[in-house]
Amino acid sequence: GAVRFTPSGELSAAHSPQPPGAGASFGPMGLPTEAALVGAGAVPGAILRFGVSEIAKQHNVGPAAILALNVVGSFALGSLAGNGAARRANLLLGVGFCGAFTTFSTFSVDTLTMLQRGQNSRAAAYVLCSNLLSIGAAAAGHRLTLPPPILRALRPPGG
């Protein structure tokens, strides 16, 4: 099924379509609390990404480190989606931590730099690997956190 926000603001694996715009507004916690949760998750995510990036630069493996960060972050976010994380957990860990830990912008600049240096094959491999591995990691995280089929079958409708 698709990954979506429930009307109560929780992230879940959906098996039916959701009306347009449902779950898109701020939840019952209110904007200041939700923003604080995102910020509290973003700070350690950004610091960890910065540390890994700096170490990677020292060892001349920047793009490989960004690829690893994005794959790990995709797995983590897929895991949150797979277990239907509560809104607070999604804001703190998904939007905050994973949002700051992963970096599409650095991936984009790294790819552009490779292309400008004439490293077309390397850039193509980087784009392909980044997309396939990140999407695969998100799917694996999602799948590994879903309850076993027997438990899903025993769950009451709508529960």
Secondary structure, DSSP 8 states (H G I E B T S, - for coil): -EEEE-TTS-EEEESS---TTTT-S--TT-HHHHHHHHHHHHHHHHHHHHHHHHHHHHTT-HHHHHHHHHHHHHHHHHHHHHTT--HHHIIIIIIIIIHHHS-HHHHHHHHHHHHHTT-HHHHHHHHHHHHHHHHHHHHHHHHHHS--HHHHHHS-TT-
